[in-house]
């Protein structure tokens, strides 16, 4: 099954309230990871939803507000301005991960520079380009091991055959 119909990404419906809350709070985010891979490589299935957050002091409170509106507690307003943050939201309601750029990796601005326009749950979103995914996946290969490393290597190979 493809994760894309036209310009709309198809994904686990439980994540829709999360995307809506982020959008309504004016959070700057973009789709990366497996869901972005599935956009560019239809044969690649996506499991969770990885969202890259702009790690600025202005964006972080908006993320906290969105998460609080969903009933998530203990959310610090400044937490999402830190680099290298990984906030898994994998429970009965969501199957997603919120991330900020890693130190030494691509910046949010670099990923955003050539991002594609897409829709997720019919909500306009930005989506990492083939070039950005290739760089992020290559960086991930260097910093992971085992099954995760192999998954990133497979994704790098898939992306080699995709036109930019």
N, C-alpha and C positions, 0 to 999 in steps of 0.2 A: 504494500500500500504506500502511496506517495504521501508525503507530509505537506503537499502544496496543491491548491486548486487555484489556478490563475495567479493572482498576486497575494492570495491569502494562505498563510500557513495554517495547517490543521494540527491541533495538538490536544492533549489531555484537557478536557473541559473544566476540571477542578482548578486549573491555573487561571481561568478567565477572570475571576474576581481580583486576583493579584495584579494582572496586567491592567485591568480597568482602574484599580485603586492607584497604581503608579501613574497612569495616564492622567487621571482626574487631579492628582496632586501636582502635576506639572514636572514630574521626575524626568530627568535626562537619562535615558537608558537605551541600550540596543541589544538585539538578539545576537548571541554568539553560540559557540559549541555545536552540539549535535543537531539542534533545530536549524541553525544557519547552514550546517553541512547538508541537511536534507533539502534545503532550498536550492543549493547549487548542484547537488548530486542526488537526484531523486531515488536512486537505489539505496541510499543510506537512510535507515530508520533512525528516528530520534526517540530517546526515552525521556529524559528529564528536560527541563527548559532552563538554559543558562542565560542570564541577563547581566550585561556589563553596565555598571553604574558610573556616571561621571563623578569622580571623587572630590567634589568641591565643597567648601563650607556652605555654599548656597543650596546645593542639591541634597546634601545629607539630611537636613531637617525635613525636607519634602518626602524623602524615603521613609523616615521615621513616622511621619504623619500618615502616610499610606499604610504602613504595616500596622500601626496602632488602630486605624479605622477598620482593619480586618480582625481585630481582637487579639493581635499579638502583643504581648506585654514585654517589659524590660528592654525596650528599644531605645538606645541612646541616640540623641539627635546628632551627635558628632561622629558616631561610629563609621558612617559610610563615607567619611572624608579621608579615611586611612587607605593606604595602598596595600594590596595583597589580601584584602578581606574576602573571606569565603563564608557566606551565610546560607547554609543549606536549609531549605524549607521543604522538608520531605516528611510528611505526616499524612494523616487521613484526608486533609483538605488540599494540600499542594504537593506537587512533585517538581520542585524548581530549586535553583541556586542563584543567589545574588552575589555578584563578584565585583571587585574593583580591580583596576589594572595592577599587575605585579610590578614590583620594583625591578627595573632593568628590562621590562617587557615593553610592549607597545602602549603608548598613552591612549587615553580615551579619544583625544583629538586626532591622533593618527588613525585609529580604527574608524572614527566618524568621517574622516576626510573623503573616503571613497565608498561609503556605505550605500547599500541599495535601499530603495523604498519598498516596503512590503506592508502586509496587514497580518495581524495576529488576533484572532477572534473578531475580525473586521475592524480592528483598531489600528490606525497608522503607526508603524514602527520603523526604526532603522535596523538594518541587518548587515552584519559584517560581510565585506567583500571577499572574493576568492583570495586575493593577495593578502588581506589581513588575516584570514583564517589560516592560510599557509604559514605565515609568520608565527601566529599564536600556537598552532599545532606543532611546528618545528621547535619552538621554545619549550612546549610541554613535553616533547620527546626527551629533551635534555634533562628535565627535572622530575621525571616519573620512572617507575619500573613496573615490571610484570605485565599484567593484562592491560592496565591503563596505558602503559607505554606502547604496547602493540596496537591498541585502538587508535592512538594518535598517529603512529606510523602508517596504519592503513588509511587514515584520513588524508595524510600528506600525499600518499600515492593516488588516492581518488582525485584530489585537487589538481594534480599534475596534468590531468587530461581535460580540465575544464577551462574554457576560454574565459578571459576576464572581461 
